[in-house]
Amino acid sequence: MHPATLDSPTRPPAHRAARAAALFCVPSLLLLLLVALEWKPLISLDEGIARTTHRWAVADPGLTRASRILTDWVWDPWTMRALCAVAVVWLAARGARGLAFWLAGTCVMASVVQQSLKAAVDRPRPVWSDPVDSAHYAAFPSGHAMTAAVVCGMLLWLLRLYGVGRTAWRAAVALAVLSVAGVGVTRVWLGVHWPTDVLGGWLLGALTVALAITTYAYGPGRHGASSS
């Protein structure tokens, strides 16, 4: 890959992003509805998985400590937002101010949607007599899972947009998958989220990325990437 490639983004395929948005919209809304209505089979499944993972967490303090480090520092939402901020500064420094503004706006909107859904659904978090960790605010969707999905998804798309090399792309995909999956697992392991909170965060995060890419591909924001 030539160094100049990183200054010459290609126009994204809008139809693929639109199809992905439609694909993620249905399960996201369905899960949201089932959680809000407290559908008993779903609640029972959540409780069964949560009880099992909590029992494992109590029995393995070493792995539980590692999970706390990962979830509180490595994959914390503020760490993810810091990565997004670095990308925004990098884009702006290269003259792609429209794309930088669009990326920042996407991450801000994701946080607004996340907090709004938490307030609207107001789902209680798991409560344990012997907790291994604690968390505040409502449970659905998982902020850690949704933020990781949005930031990692957007950063991967930016790498693809700027034509990153094959080796770097594969490494980035592996790291993104590890981060998004890992943070979800740690939230359930630590007993601060139900499994469907994490699933909801992943689905809504993926939907946010797909919608953001669609609006960029169809809207005037695509011209901001080449305003260097």
C-alpha positions as CSV (number, residue, x, y, z in Angstrom):
1,M,0.0,0.0,0.0
2,H,1.4,3.4,-0.9
3,P,1.4,6.0,1.9
4,A,-0.7,8.4,-0.3
5,T,-3.6,5.9,0.0
6,L,-4.4,7.1,3.5
7,D,-5.1,10.5,2.1
8,S,-7.4,9.3,-0.7
9,P,-10.5,7.6,0.7
10,T,-12.8,5.8,-1.7
11,R,-16.5,6.2,-1.9
12,P,-18.3,3.6,0.3
13,P,-20.8,1.2,-1.2
14,A,-24.1,2.7,0.0
15,H,-26.3,-0.2,-0.8
16,R,-24.4,-2.6,1.5
17,A,-24.6,-0.3,4.4
18,A,-28.3,0.2,3.8
19,R,-28.9,-3.6,3.7
20,A,-26.9,-4.0,6.9
21,A,-29.0,-1.3,8.6
22,A,-32.2,-3.1,7.6
23,L,-30.8,-6.4,8.8
24,F,-29.8,-5.2,12.2
25,C,-33.0,-3.1,12.7
26,V,-35.4,-6.0,13.1
27,P,-33.6,-8.0,15.8
28,S,-32.6,-4.8,17.6
29,L,-36.2,-3.6,17.9
30,L,-37.5,-7.1,18.6
31,L,-35.1,-7.6,21.5
32,L,-35.8,-4.1,22.8
33,L,-39.6,-4.9,22.8
34,L,-39.1,-8.3,24.5
35,V,-36.9,-6.8,27.3
36,A,-39.3,-3.9,27.8
37,L,-42.3,-6.3,28.1
38,E,-40.3,-8.6,30.4
39,W,-41.0,-11.6,28.2
40,K,-40.8,-14.5,30.7
41,P,-38.8,-17.1,28.5
42,L,-36.2,-14.4,27.8
43,I,-36.0,-13.4,31.5
44,S,-35.6,-17.0,32.6
45,L,-32.8,-17.5,30.1
46,D,-31.0,-14.4,31.3
47,E,-31.3,-15.5,34.9
48,G,-30.1,-19.0,34.2
49,I,-27.0,-17.8,32.4
50,A,-26.3,-15.1,34.9
51,R,-26.5,-17.4,37.9
52,T,-24.1,-19.8,36.2
53,T,-21.5,-17.2,35.3
54,H,-21.7,-15.5,38.7
55,R,-21.0,-18.8,40.4
56,W,-17.9,-19.2,38.1
57,A,-16.8,-15.7,38.9
58,V,-17.0,-16.2,42.6
59,A,-15.1,-19.4,42.3
60,D,-12.3,-17.9,40.2
61,P,-11.1,-14.6,41.8
62,G,-8.1,-14.4,39.5
63,L,-10.1,-14.4,36.3
64,T,-12.6,-12.1,37.9
65,R,-9.8,-9.6,38.8
66,A,-8.5,-9.7,35.2
67,S,-12.1,-9.1,33.9
68,R,-12.4,-6.0,36.1
69,I,-9.1,-4.7,34.7
70,L,-10.2,-5.3,31.1
71,T,-13.7,-3.9,31.5
72,D,-12.6,-0.8,33.7
73,W,-9.5,0.2,31.7
74,V,-8.8,-1.6,28.4
75,W,-12.4,-1.8,27.1
76,D,-14.0,1.0,29.2
77,P,-16.3,3.3,27.2
78,W,-14.1,6.2,27.9
79,T,-11.1,4.3,26.5
80,M,-13.1,3.6,23.4
81,R,-14.2,7.3,23.1
82,A,-10.5,8.3,23.4
83,L,-9.7,6.1,20.4
84,C,-12.5,7.7,18.5
85,A,-11.1,11.2,19.5
86,V,-7.7,10.2,18.2
87,A,-9.3,9.2,14.8
88,V,-11.2,12.5,14.8
89,V,-8.0,14.5,15.3
90,W,-6.2,12.5,12.7
91,L,-8.9,13.1,10.1
92,A,-9.1,16.8,10.9
93,A,-5.3,17.2,10.7
94,R,-5.4,15.8,7.2
95,G,-8.2,18.2,6.1
96,A,-11.1,15.7,6.2
97,R,-13.0,18.0,8.6
98,G,-16.4,16.9,7.4
99,L,-15.6,13.2,8.0
100,A,-14.1,14.1,11.3
101,F,-17.2,15.9,12.4
102,W,-19.4,13.1,11.1
103,L,-17.4,10.5,13.1
104,A,-17.6,12.6,16.3
105,G,-21.3,13.1,15.8
106,T,-21.9,9.4,15.3
107,C,-20.2,8.6,18.6
108,V,-22.1,11.4,20.4
109,M,-25.4,10.2,19.0
110,A,-24.7,6.6,20.0
111,S,-24.2,7.8,23.6
112,V,-27.4,9.8,23.5
113,V,-29.4,6.8,22.2
114,Q,-27.8,4.5,24.7
115,Q,-28.6,6.7,27.7
116,S,-32.1,7.4,26.4
117,L,-32.9,3.7,26.0
118,K,-31.5,3.0,29.5
119,A,-33.9,5.6,30.9
120,A,-36.8,4.5,28.9
121,V,-36.5,0.7,29.6
122,D,-35.2,1.2,33.1
123,R,-34.2,-2.4,33.5
124,P,-32.7,-3.4,36.9
125,R,-29.3,-4.9,36.9
126,P,-28.6,-8.3,38.5
127,V,-28.5,-8.3,42.3
128,W,-26.3,-10.7,44.2
129,S,-25.7,-11.5,47.8
130,D,-22.0,-11.9,47.1
131,P,-21.3,-9.4,44.3
132,V,-17.8,-9.4,42.6
133,D,-18.3,-6.0,41.0
134,S,-20.8,-3.1,40.9
135,A,-22.3,-0.8,38.4
136,H,-24.8,2.0,38.3
137,Y,-27.8,3.2,36.2
138,A,-30.1,0.9,34.3
139,A,-29.0,-2.3,32.6
140,F,-30.4,-2.3,29.0
141,P,-28.5,-1.8,26.7
142,S,-25.0,-2.5,27.9
143,G,-23.1,0.8,27.5
144,H,-19.8,-1.0,27.4
145,A,-21.0,-3.4,24.6
146,M,-22.7,-0.7,22.5
147,T,-19.8,1.8,22.8
148,A,-17.2,-0.9,21.8
149,A,-19.4,-2.0,18.9
150,V,-19.8,1.5,17.6
151,V,-16.2,2.7,18.0
152,C,-14.6,-0.5,16.7
153,G,-17.1,-0.7,13.8
154,M,-16.5,2.9,12.8
155,L,-12.7,2.6,13.0
156,L,-12.7,-0.6,10.9
157,W,-14.9,1.2,8.3
158,L,-12.4,4.1,8.3
159,L,-9.5,1.7,7.7
160,R,-11.4,0.2,4.8
161,L,-12.4,3.6,3.5
162,Y,-8.7,4.7,3.4
163,G,-7.6,1.4,1.8
164,V,-5.4,0.0,4.6
165,G,-3.2,-2.9,3.7
166,R,-4.3,-6.5,4.0
167,T,-2.1,-7.4,7.0
168,A,-3.1,-4.3,9.0
169,W,-6.8,-4.9,8.1
170,R,-6.7,-8.5,9.4
171,A,-5.0,-7.5,12.6
172,A,-7.5,-4.6,13.1
173,V,-10.5,-7.0,12.5
174,A,-9.1,-9.5,15.0
175,L,-8.5,-6.8,17.6
176,A,-12.0,-5.3,17.1
177,V,-13.7,-8.7,17.4
178,L,-11.7,-9.5,20.5
179,S,-12.6,-6.2,22.1
180,V,-16.3,-6.2,21.2
181,A,-16.8,-9.9,22.3
182,G,-14.5,-9.6,25.3
183,V,-16.1,-6.6,26.8
184,G,-19.5,-8.3,26.6
185,V,-18.3,-11.4,28.2
186,T,-16.7,-9.4,31.1
187,R,-19.9,-7.6,31.8
188,V,-21.8,-10.8,32.2
189,W,-19.0,-12.5,34.1
190,L,-18.8,-9.7,36.6
191,G,-22.6,-10.0,37.2
192,V,-23.4,-6.3,36.3
193,H,-25.4,-7.1,33.2
194,W,-27.8,-9.7,31.9
195,P,-26.7,-11.5,28.7
196,T,-29.5,-9.8,26.7
197,D,-28.2,-6.4,27.8
198,V,-24.9,-7.2,26.1
199,L,-26.7,-8.7,23.0
200,G,-28.8,-5.5,22.8
201,G,-25.6,-3.4,23.0
202,W,-24.0,-5.3,20.2
203,L,-27.1,-5.2,18.0
204,L,-27.8,-1.5,18.6
205,G,-24.1,-0.7,18.1
206,A,-24.0,-2.5,14.8
207,L,-27.2,-0.8,13.7
208,T,-25.7,2.6,14.6
209,V,-22.6,1.9,12.5
210,A,-24.7,0.7,9.5
211,L,-27.0,3.8,9.7
212,A,-24.0,6.1,10.1
213,I,-22.3,4.6,7.0
214,T,-25.5,4.8,5.1
215,T,-26.0,8.5,5.8
216,Y,-22.4,9.3,5.0
217,A,-22.5,7.4,1.7
218,Y,-25.8,9.0,0.6
219,G,-25.3,12.4,2.1
220,P,-23.0,15.4,1.5
221,G,-20.7,14.2,4.2
222,R,-18.8,12.0,1.8
223,H,-17.2,15.1,0.2
224,G,-15.6,16.0,3.5
225,A,-13.3,13.1,3.3
226,S,-11.5,14.5,0.3
227,S,-11.3,18.1,1.4
228,S,-7.6,18.0,2.1
